[in-house]
Amino acid sequence: MRSYIFLGAILPLALACDSPQNDACASAMTASSGVAAAFCATYTAAVVETASSLPAFASACGNSSKKLSSACSCLHASTTLQTVKPSTNPAVMQATTTSTTIATTTSTNAAVVSTPASSAAAVIKSSSTSVVKATLVASVSNAPASCTASEYAQITSVIAACTNIVLENISAPASSTILLTKLKTGSTVTFAGKTTFGTTANNDFDPIYIEGTDITITGAPGHVIDGNGPAYWDGQGSNGGSDKPDHFIVLHKMVNGIISNLNIKNWPVHCFDVTGCDGMLLTGLNLDNSAGDAPNSASGSKPAAHNSDGFDFASSNNVVLSNTVVANQDDCVAVTSGKNVTITGMTCSGGHGLSIGSVGGKSNNVVSGITFSDSTVSNSENGCRIKSNSGTNGTIEDITYKNIKLSGISTYGIDVQQDYLNGGPTGTPTNGVTISGVTFQNVTGTATSSATNYYILCGTGCSDFTFTDVSISGGGKASSCNFPSTGCPA
């Protein structure tokens, strides 16, 4: 990205976006630079509750808080720029490409991520988290002071100047995204201290948004990222109620990235939205939304947090998610589209288990080559779940659940349905989304008396299901499996 700095009284602001004339929002802001300067200086420090309080040029941005926040990031106050000097340390300025390669050859069970975009491969096994952590801690300690942002307003300038970035005790004001879309290739961003967010009642607002190639996002020891969930929780999540950020952390079109060692709590609705990514490693994460288990004044008798998925993967390929803890109220992991995704070493509690889907009726309806392994699911509605949307088309193939331990499952131990609807299943399967090549191996554990151990409802669109060493007990409701012809596992 080219960055131009204009100093002096004539042009106190500098436009740091390429070709603003090609973007209506940036163009309108440039044309109204005097008003825009004053607006952006206060926009991230005040709550804008209605469109009527926005300047005229905001209409070109669709009055969208996300677009306005992004456009304001294109304007650099010269006083801020002068406080951040580019590092002269070659080790900092050089892309840290070696951080995306973690090699181990001691286990034949290692999951391999490889992408045609790069010759690098990320190899992960259960013991490799410490290798990632050691590498990244060393990187953090080498970050120069000038590459540390301790205020929200400093983030854009630090990103423009550095590749080893620390975000320390950031308090993001209302309507202000931590926008990490202009990172240099090979950059590392470390969250340190406590990261907090103002309240933004907007379904389209994303508190953290990340793009880039060979990017590492990690956390310093003792840090926490707090999503301000209690300000939004009303028991309805994204299904209704008050407006609230639908996705807390968006990973968009990242290539060969690493997300590691983050401690996240109290996100409003869905936590990680991973869309259009290739060659990613997510490892050593701790997601704790357990504070949303209790009802509040808005939720009545229901848990306050709802639709609080830990990880949603869409159109993402060659991904590994490993050694991660999720306590929430919805899917621990949900893969709705994508290929070659490995989820291993998960500890899931309180939610809806390890899910494929729902699939069908979306822009991408192919899920292929997905493995869930060596994980536990406890005190959750479901254990292993595959769901296709009624009356839609798509493909679910080559799915493996291996070495999954269940306990305290309250609805279904193993659940495969071709009749899914968000408002509730129809009871009549449809065949547009085919489900084939599904393996359940060493899936064991217990369900509660209110649960069903096994439930499989297929039309004619299911084929090649294999059950090996599968044993779930304790469910008080009768199991029902209309596929395969042999019925439910014994």
MARGU-891062 format. One record per residue: residue in one letter; z, x negated, y of N, C-alpha, C in turn. Coordinates in pm, whole numbers, plus 50000, padded with zeros to 5 digits. Layout:
BEGIN
AZXYZXYZXY...
//
This chain:
BEGIN
M500004991749882500005000050000500004991250125R499144994150221499124987050347500194992650438S500894984050508501934988550599501704982350735Y501674990650839501414985950974502674987951058I503094977651130504294978451211503914976751357F504154986851441503874986351583505204985451657L505384974851733506624972851805506384975451953G507464978952023507354981052167507504995552203A507504998352334507795011752383506625021352365I505375016052355504225024852349504195032652219L504395025652106504385032251976505675028851902P506735036451923508005033451859508015036451711L507025043951663506965046951521505715041051461A505795037651332504635032151264504285040951145L503015044051130502555051951017502325042850898A502995045650788502925036850672502185043150555C501405053450577500615059850472499155055950484D498505054550371497065051950372496315064750406S495345063750495494395074550526495075087950550P495945089050650496595101850676495625112850712Q494425109050762493455119150799492985127350680N493185122350560492775129550440493855139050388D494975139450454496065148050412496465156750531A496395169950514496625178950626498035177450681C499005175550592500385174350636500585161650720A500145150150665500295137550737499475137350865S498285143550860497415143950978498065151851091A498655163351057499315171551158500515164351217M501245157051132502405149651181501975138251273T500855131551237500345120751321499905126051457A499235137551457498755143351582499905147651673S501045150351614502215154451691503295143851680S502905131151696503815120151666505105120351747G505005124651873506215125051955507235134751902V506765147051871507645157151814508095153151674A507155147451598507475143651460508555133051454A508515123651548509525112951549510915118651564A511075127751660512395133751682512795142551565F511815149751511512105158551397512575150651276C511825140051241512165132251122513495124951138A513825121451261515085114451285516275123351254T516115136451267517225145551242517065153951116Y515835154451063515575163350950516415159950829T516605147150802517365143150684518865143650707A519285147450828520725148150857521175162450885A520265172050874520615185750904520015194950799V520615206550784520115216450689519145225650761V517905226350712516905235350767516845247450676E517375258550720517535270050632516345279550635T515605279950745514495289350753513275282550808A512095287850774510845282250823510735283450974S511415293551032511305295551176511945284251255S512815276351191513455265251261512645252451254L511495252751187510665240951173509665240051287P509225227751323508215226251428506885231851381A505965233651477504685240051447503885232551342F503925218951348503095211351253503535213051109A504755218351087505255219950950504425230050871S503725238950942502905248650871501785241850793A501315230150842500295222650770500855216450642C502165215850635502835210850515503325222350428G502865234350459503285245950383504755249150397N505395243850505506835245550527507635241150404S507065231650328507685226950204508605215250234S509865216350192510815205550218510385192650151K509785193850030509345181749959508225174750035K507225182650083506105176550156506575170750288L507485177750358507995172550485508785159750464S509605159650358510385147650329509465135950300S508385138550221507435127950189506705123150314A506285132650402505575128750523506465120850617C507725124950626508655117350711508845103150659S508725101650526508845088250468507695079250511C506595085350560505455077550607505675071850745L506695076450815506975071650950508155062150946H507975050150996509035040050994509535037751136A510795040151162511345036551292511375021451304S510915016051417510805001551431512164994851426T513185001851474514524995851469514994994251327T514615003751239514985002651098514214991551032L512924990451063512094980351000512584966351033Q513074964451154513484951051194514774946751126T515514956251067516754952251000516514948450855V515324950850804515004947650665513914937150662K514244925350619513264914550615512784912450473P511484910950453510974908150319511594895350264S511944895650138512544884050076511514872850058T511964860750077511114849150052511364843249914N512244849449839512564844649705511434848349609P510714838549555509584841549466509994849949347A511224847949298511664855449181511794870249212V512094873449339512214887349379510854893349404M509954885749469508644891049504507714892149385Q507974884249281507104884649163507394897049079A506364903449030506564915148944507284911048818T508304918948781509124915548665508534921748540T507354917148504506644923248392507334920748259T508114910248249508734907448120509824917448088S510334924648188511404934148160510934946048080T509624948148070509144959647994508904956347848T509174944047808508964940347669510294936647607I510694943947504511944941347434511604939647289A511614927547242511084924947108512204923547006T512004929246891512884927146778512074928646651T512324920046556511564920646430512504921546311T513764924946337514734924646229514874937946157S514204948346204514334961446141512984967746117T512774972545997511514979445968511534993646020N512704998346070512805011946120512645012546271A512305001446334512165001446479511025010346521A511205017146633510145025646688509375017646791V508065018246784507225009946869506495018546971V506565014447098505795021047202504655011847239S503445016647233502295008547272501305017247345T500715012347453499785020447528498535012647557P497375019547560496125012547588496075006947728A496985011247816496955006347954497514992247964S498164987547862498794974347871498884968247733S498844954947727499004948147599500474946847561A501354950147657502784949247630503214960447538A504204957647454504794967947368506284967647386A506894979447388508354980247395508834983947257V509724975947200510244978247067511724980947078I512184992247026513574996247045514214999646912K515424995146891516224999546778517635001746830S518535006146743519835010546789520624999446857S520414986846821521184975946879520564970147004S519384975047043518674968447151519114972847289T519934983347299520404987747431521124976547502S521914968647428522634957647491521684947147546V520524945447481519544935947532518984940747665V518634953747671518154959447796519204958147904K520444961547871521514961347969521744947448024A521764937347936521974923647981520864919048074T519644922548038518494918648121518584924748259L518964937648265518974944548393520164940748478V521324938048417522464933448496522134920348565A521444911448495521024898848556520094901348673S519204911048658518274914348765519004919748886V520014928148864520784933848974521514923049052S522094913548981522854903149048521984894349135N520674894149109519764885949188519184893149309A519524905949327518964913449439519534908349570P518684904349667519184899749796519794911149875A520694907849966521374918050045520384926450125S519304920350170518324927650251517564938050170C517724937650037517044947349951517994958049900T519144959249964520114969649931520104980250040A519874992750000519955004050092521285010950070S522065012050174523355018950165523335032050242E522215035150305522015047850372520665053550334Y520575066750329519325073050289518145068450374A518345067150503517255063750595516685049850571Q517395041450498516935027750473516025026650351I515965037050269515295035850140513825032250154T513105039150241511665036850253511365022550294S512105017050388511855003550434512184993050329V513244995350253513604986050146512524986250038I512024997850004510964998849905509714991349951A509404992350080508214985650132508344970450130A509574965450135509774950950148510134943850019C510644951149920511294944549805510784949749671T511044941649568510784946049431512064946849348N513154941649397514454942649329515394950049423I515524962949404516094972149502517404977849449V518394978549536519664984949502519894996649597L520165008349541520535020149618522025022349598E522795019249699524245018549687524925029749766N525665038249694526425049049757525545057449850I524375060949802523455068949882523935083449886S524005088950006524265103050025522995109350081A522235115749994520965121650037521245134950106P520875136350231521125149050301520335160450240A520645172550282519905184250235518425182650265S517595187850175516135187750189515545173650188S516255163950132515825149950136515745144349995T514505142449948514275136649816514455121649819I515105116049717515055101549697513685098949636L512745095149722511345094649686510955080349649L510755078049519510435064749468509005064749415T508055068049501506655068949460505805057549515K506365049249602505615038149662506155024649615L506795024449500507345011949448506225002349410K506434989649439505464979449398505504978149246T504364974849187504304972749042505324962249000G506094965448897507104956048848508454957248916S508644967049002509914968349074511044972848984T512264969049022513484973948959514324980949066V514784992849035515665000349125516975002849052T518074998849116519395000349057520225009949142F520745020349078521685029249144523095023349130A523765021549242525115015849243526055025349317G527335024949280528295033749345528035048249309K528305057249403528135071549379526965076849462T526005082949394524865089049461525095104149466T524995109849587525255124149604524115130649681F524115144049680523025151749739523565163749815G522985166149933523295178350005522705190349934T523115202149973522665214449909521305218749965T520345220749876518995224949914518605236849827A518695248749882518385260949807516885263149806N516195255649717514745255949713514305253149570N513585262449508513155260649369512165249249352D511455245449459510435235049451510945221249490F512215220249521512775207549567513185198949448D512785186249449513145176649345514025165849408P515295165049374516185155249437515775140649417I515245137249298514765123549272513375124449212Y512435116849268511035117549222510505103349211I510015099649091509655085749063508245084949005E507455075549055506145072249001506015057048998G504995052048926504695037848933504435031548797T504055018848802503715010948683504704999448666D505154997448542506124986848511507364988048599I507845000048616509035002648698510255003548608T511344997448652512624998548583513615005748674I514235016248623515275023448694516555022148612T517615017148673518835014748596520055017348685G521235015548625522475017848699523415006048687A524115003048796525114992448796526384997548727P527214988548676528464992848612529295001548706G529795012648653530665021348729529965031348819H528655031348821527935040548909527945054748852V527615064448936527395078148891526405084848986I525525093148929524595101249006525035115748990D525525121749098526105135149093525145145049159G524665154849080523635164049128524115176149205N525425177049233525935188049315525705201649248G525745201849116525475214149042526325226149080P527645224449098528475236149129528035243849252A527305237549343526815244649461525735254749427Y525135253349309524015261949269524315270949149W525175266749062525355273548934525755288148953D525005297148891525295311348899525085318348765G524965310448658524775316148526523355320248494Q522435318348588521055322748566520045311348565G520405299848613519495288448611518185291548679S517075288248612515755290648669515235304648638N516055312948572515625326548538515905336748648G516555332548755516875341948862518035337048944G518685346449012519805342849097519365335749222S520215327149273519915319949396518865309149372D518165305249480517215294249470517955281249446K517365272749362518025260149328516965250249280P517185237249297516205227349249515995228749099D514735230949057514465233548916514485220848833H514075209548892514085196648822514865186648905F515815180048842516675170548915516005156948929I515535151348818514855138348820513465140148760V512435137548840511055138748793510475124848771L510005122248650509255110148619507805114548605H506965110448699505605115748706504585104548694K503765105248593502675095748571503145081248576M504325078648524504805064948512504135058348392V503865045348404503225037748297504095025648265N504435024148137505215012548091506505010848169G507235021648187508495021148262509705020848171I510835016848230512125016948159513125024648245I513775034348184514885041648247516105038948161S517105032148215518205027948128519545028548200N520595030548118521975028848163522305036848289L521895049548291522235058348402523335068048360N524275070448450525315080448430525055091948527I524745103548471524335114948552525215126848518K525655134048620526455145948593526105157148692N526405169348651526335181048738524955183148801W523905182748718522585185748774522425200948783P521605205748876521525220248901520915228248787V519685224548743519015231848635518545221348534H517235219148519516755208948426517055195048481C517425185648393517765172248440516515163548451F515985158448340514795149848342513545157948313D512575157248403511245162648380510295150748368V509795148348247508945136648219507525141748196T506665140148295505335146148291504245135748316G503255135348228502105126648248502405111848237C503455108248164503865094248152503305087948024D503185074548024502645067447908503385054247891G503855051647768504505038847741505865037547802M506715047747788508025047947851509145045247750L510185038647798511425036947723512565042547807L513265052347752514465057847814515605054947718T516615047647763517655043347669519005041647737G520065044247660521415041847709521825050847823L521385063447822521695072747931522875081647892N523635085847992524775094747970524645106548064L524345118348008524145130448087525275140048058D526095142948159527285151248139527265163148233N526925174748178526925187148256528015196548206S529025190948141530055199148078530865207148178A530885202948304531605210748405530995224548422G529725226248380529065239248390529335248448272D530175244148176530495252748062531345264748103A532225262648197533155273148238532455283148331P532795295948321532245305848415532735303348557N531985308348654532465308348791532305322348849S532595324048977532585337349036531195343649036A530145335449032528775340849033528245343848895S528795337348791528235338748656528935349048570G530035354648618530775364348538531415357748418S531115362948299531715357348178530875346248117K529685343748173528775333748117529075319948174P528675309348101528795295948160528075295348295A528635288048387528045287448521526675280748519A526535269748442525255262648434524355269248330H523055269348357522105275948267520745268948280N519945269148174518645262248172518795247348207S519865241548160520205227748199519695217548098D518405218648060517825209347965518125194848001G518385186747900518595172547926517275165647956F516295167147865514995160547879513895170347843D512935171947933511735179847906510525170547914F509815169247802508625160647797507375169247795A506445166247888505185173447894504055163547919S502985164547840501795156147857502155141347867S503155137047793503585123047794503395117147655N502875104947650502515098547524503205085047510N503435081047384503985067647355505315065547427V506255074247395507565074247462508665072447358V509685064747395510905063747314512095067847400L512895077147348514185080847407515235077247304S516175068547341517115063647241518535062347296N519495063247202520885059747227521425066247353T521325079447356521665087047476522595098647442V523505101747533524485112447516524145123647614V524085135947562523805147547647524815158547617A525545162947719526405174747710525875184847811N525385196247760524735205747852524775219847795Q523935228847851523945242847812522565247847767D521615238947744520285243047699519745231847609D518425230947595517865220847505518395206847540C518845199947438519185185847456517915178247489V516895180447407515555174947429514545185847395A513525187347478512435196747448511105189747473V510255189547373508915183947387507925195547386T507295198147500506375209447511504915205247498S504625192547519503285187047494503385171947496G502435165247429502455150647425502275145447284K502065132247276501795125847148502625113047133N503025110347010503725097946976505005096247058V505935105247035507225104947102508315103446997T509195093647017510315091246926511615093546999I512455102346942513775105146997514775100946891T515595091046919516485085546816517835081746876G518875082646793520205078646838520775087846944M520465100846936520965110447033522315116146990T523165118747087524405126047066524365138247157C524125149947097523905162247175525045171947149S525545178347255526595188247237526475199247342G526865211247302526975222347395525715230047424G524555225147382523295231047426522545238447317H521215236347315520345243447222519655234247122G520095221647114519625212847009518355205147042L517685200546936516495192146945515265200846921S514445202447024513425212847022512005207647040I511095213946969509665213346999509315226747065G508805226247185508395238347252509325242747364S509035254147416508025262847356506605257947389V505685260547295504295255847306503375267947313G502405267247404501415277847418501415283847557G500225286647608500105293047738500265283847856K500155270747833500325261047941499065252647955S499075243248049497875235148071497605225647955N498645221147887498525212647769499345218947659N498715221847546499395228947438499285221547305V499275208147312499205199847192500465191247183V501175192347072502325183847042502045177146910S501995163746909501575156646788502335143446774G502815140846653503455128046625504815126446690I505695136246669507025136046729508065133846620T508965124346643510035121346547511395122246614F512285130246556513695130546592514445123946477S515255113746507515935106846398517325102046438D518165100346335519465093646349520265099046467S520435112346468521095118846581522085129246534T523005133146623523965143746594523815154946696V524005167146648524005178946734525255186946699S526125188846797527395195646770527655206746871N528385216846825528815227846913527665233146997S526555235446932525335239647000524795252346936E523915259447008523335271646953522435268646834N521585258246849520635254746743520745240046708G520265236746588520195222746548518805217246571C517885220546482516485216146489515625228646511R514795228346615514115240646654512655237946690I511745246346638510325245946675509935260046716K509395261446836509085274846886507715275046954S506885284646913505585286546976505575300247043N504905300847158504905313147236503975323647175S504465335647171503715346747112502415349047187G501335351047112500055354747170499335343747245T499675331047217499025319747286498375310547183N497695300147232497035290547144497595276547164G497465268247060497915254447070498065248146934T498595235746934498755228046810500095220946809I500835222946702502055215246675501835208646540E501835195146537501525188246412502285175146401D502505171046278503145158046248504495157046317I505415165746276506755166346334507765162346227T508675153246262509685148646167511085149846227Y511975155946149513415155646177514055147846062K514655136446092515165127645988516565122646024N517475123645928518845118845946519495125546068I519525138946063520135146746170521405153246116K522515151046184523805156446143524205167846237L524465179546179524805191346257526255195346234S526875201146339528215206946323528435217446432G529115228146393529445238546490528225245546548I527175247546467525955254046515526165269246511S525915275946624526305289946636525175300046617T523915295746616522805305446600521915301746482Y521175290746488520305286446379520485271446352G520655268046224520695253846187519305247846198I518355253546125516925250246137516195263046175D515385262246278514715274046331513255270646362V512325277946298510895276746327510365290746352Q509825293146472509385306546509508015306346575Q507155315646533505865317746598505845330546680D507025335046722507115347546798507945345946924Y508025333646978508975330947086508505336847219L509435342647292509275346347432510565342847502N510475339047630511665334847702512705345947709G512245358347714513185369447720513755373347584G513235367147478513705370147343512525371247248P512695367247123511585367647026511125381847000T509845383046965509265396246943509525401546803G509755392446708509925396546569508625397046492T507505395546564506195395746500505465382746529P505275374046428504655361046456503175362446487T502685353346573501255352346601500765338546559N499465336946539498945325046473498165315546563G498135318346692497325310246782497795295946796V499095293746790499655280146790499935276346645T499135267546589499335263446450500455253246440I501195253746331502315244546307502095238146171S501865224946166501545218446040502175204646031G502365200145907502885186645886504295184845936V505175193945900506565193645947507465188645833T508255178245863509155172445763510585173245811F511445178945726512885178545747513475169845637Q514055158645674514595149245576516025145445611N516935147845517518345144645537518885151245664V518615164045676519205172245782520355179845720T521575176745760522755182245694523795186345798G524735194845752525835198345840526295212545823T526995217545924527645230545915527315239346034A527295252346006527125262446109528365271346111T528515279346216529665288246227529375301346155S530385309646144530225322346071529275331846142S529035329846270528115338646344526665334146332A526415323146263525095316746263524305319746136T523025316046142522125316246027521745301845995N521925297745872521645283745836520165280345858Y519275289245809517835286645818517115299345863Y516175297745955515345308945996513935303846023I512995308345941511585304545959510755317245958L510055319646070509195331346082507795326746122C506905326146025505535321846047504565333246020G503405332846088502295341446049501495334045945T500195332645968499355324745878499065311045937G499735307746046499435295346116500335283646080C501135284745976502015273845933501485267545805S501615254245794501185247445672501915234245657D502055230045532502565216745497503955214145555F504935222045513506335219845546507005212945427T507835202645455508545195445350510025194845383F510855198345285512315197445299512835187845193T513505177145237514055167345144515505164545183D516405166445087517835163945111518325171445234V517975184245240518395192845349519515201945301S520625202245374521755210445332522555214745455I522465227445489523245233045600524035244845544S525325245145573526185255445515527095261245624G527735272445588528725278245677528245290345755G526945291845771526435303245845526785316445778G527285326045856527715338645799526615348945786K525445346345847524315355445838523305350145738A522665359245667521735355245563520545347645620S520165336945552518995329245593517725337045560S516655334045636515385340745613514255331045639C513425328645537512305319245550511085325445482N510105329745562508885335145500507845324445475F508215311945506507365300445473508285288445455P508005279645360506945280545257507245291445155S506355292445060506495303244960507745301644876T508265289444869509505286944791510745291944864G510585295844988511725301045063512545290245130C513765293945168514635284745240515155273845147P515545262245204516185251945123517415257545053A517705252244937518835257144858520145254244931
//
